[in-house]
Amino acid sequence: RCWSSPCEDASSARCVTPDNSAKIARRQRWVLLGALFLAVIGVGFFLAPRALASLRDWRQERWARFGEASLRDADYKGASLWALRLLQADPQGRRPAQLIADVEDSAGAAAALRWRLRVAQLSPGESVALLALAKTALRLEKTDLAGRALRLVPREDQDSLAYHSLAAAWSANSGRMAAAEVHFAACVRLEPGNPDHHINLATLRADSPRPEAARAARGELEKWAATPGPARASALRALATVLVRSRDPGARDPARAVALAGELVKLDAGSGDMMLLLDALRQADSPEYSTSLARQKSIAESDPNRAATLVNWMNARGMLSEARRWLASLGPAARLPVSAQVAGADTLVNQRDWIALRTYLAPLAWGRLDFVRAAMMLRVLREQPGDEDDFAREWQAFGNALRREPEATLMMANVTEAWGWTNEAEEFLRQTVRGANPAMRTSALQALFRLCLRQRRGDQLLTVARLQHEDDPANPALQNNFAYLSLLAGVNLDVAHRISAELHARFPRDATITNTRSLSLLLAGQPDEALAALEALDPAFLDQPATALTRAAALAQLGRRDEASRIVKACDGANLLPTEEKMLTSLRQTLSNR
């Protein structure tokens, strides 16, 4: 009955009417749509973070590419804007820090160093970041920081052109000429077609104490100076400098240097090259010297920023009265750049005209360097008889005011040392060491080590070496200093023997480290191994006083007394540490007791 006609009981669940069928279909569709919606929402919750992260990464990658492109086009403003946008999106990221560091470096800004440090911290042990940090530190003359960055470069990446180039520059700036020569030679080996590496190596060797090596190097520079190309200016500059300023009087040739410097000026007339030409003309007694000097004065009068270079040049050559007259002709000192004011003050200091110096300094203000001006005013008090008590009181107050400024304290240590005030310089250095700034402490310890070395204070030298080693225990140079001084003094022997063995295993060709290892072997009663280690070095290193002394001691223990005696005689008058002199005296007594 229900099959053929509408159900009499429309409310029955078993009975399906046309109206009921439509309602059920609509309900099913809504259920399906709701389920689909919930599924989409669920998938969205799952995939959205990944999608957003991909979008964010794509956007940041795009900004980074735009910034790098702007940097390549020397659009520093555009590159800075992209870098800042990238930094806002990712404040802790490596990429924005890298880009900002590149921008600051390209602009020659000191702020690049902070960003290079940040990149290195975000990429621990990464060679590229460490080498970039070292390069920026060298540009800003932060040699200590550059050295630490280079030491952290993994050993497997140290035989690269980038590493050896920076290590060579760092070694040369630090006075480690033997190490610089090794690194420049490695650059030649790795990139033999680059003339700059050949010129750098030849420049280093051109003033070598080994006559044959120096002659060969000067010949190499002559070859590159005669070769057309972009490297010719570097070769001309290096050769002219050697011919003017060589330590070997026989190698000097001012007339030839005049010709070379003249060619250099035609190629690249920088202020340094003009000063080099002026130096050559002066040494050659050339009639063109006066005309050239007048030309440089005229250039500096129109560009006061070059005045300091010229005044410093005249000061260094004892032309004090001429420098003073010319600087006074430029007008009131307060209108000149601070660099020129400082050069003028140095002129008066060299003339020891203290009254004029006080009058000159009183109206000036040197900005962030004004503490140096204040120190020079106090120097006037010290140099004037009868003002000693006033000086002592005011100097104490001056030092107290600098206690919270480690950079200024370290600079004053350098300034007072240049004045010959050794005690004041040492106090400033110790004050910096006691401070909380690690970078300044490192530099202060290094300067204190040099000061004690010049004063030949062996006990203080070992104390400073121990502090340096404790601050940077992975530094091979500091490890070696601590081990060598400990062996000479007969203290810390277990540690010193261990350090010397480990260092020599890592650096078997380093003469200083090898000498420390040989001394360790001697004290351990192994003179044959000590002598073998030394004689494996380049013979040129065997004539160095410390190395010669250790070699003589090894020969004496092996019974080769005549050879030892000849070396001991050659050590007479050598610049030795007190502990080395004590060792030399003991060796003389041993050899005299036949």
Secondary structure, DSSP 8 states (H G I E B T S, - for coil): -TTTS--S-TT-TT---HHHHHHHHHHHHHHHHHHHHHHHHHHHHHHHHHHHHHHHHHHHHHHHHHHHHHHHTT-HHHHHHHHHHHHHH-TT-HHHHHHHHHHHHHTT-TTHHHHHHHHHHHSTT-HHHHHHHHHHHHHTT-HHHHHHHHHTS-GGGSSSHHHHHHHHHHHHHTT-HHHHHHHHHHHHHH-TT-HHHHHHHHHHHTT-SSHHHHHHHHHHHHHHHTS-STTHHHHHHHHHHHHHH-SSGGG--HHHHHHHHHHHHHH---HHHHHHHHHHHHHTT-THHHHHHHHHHHHHHH-GGGHHHHHHHHHHTT-HHHHHHHHHHT--GGGS-HHHHHHHHHHHHHHT-HHHHHHHHTT---GGGHHHHHHHHHHHHHHSTT-HHHHHHHHHHHHHHTTT-HHHHHHHHHHHHHTT-HHHHHHHHHHHHHSS-HHHHHHHHHHHHHHHHHTT-HHHHHHHHHHHHHH-TT-HHHHHHHHHHHHHHT-SHHHHHHHHHHHHHH-TT-HHHHHHHHHHHHHTT-HHHHHHHHHTS-GGGGGSHHHHHHHHHHHHHTT-HHHHHHHHHHTTT----HHHHHHHHHHHHHHH--
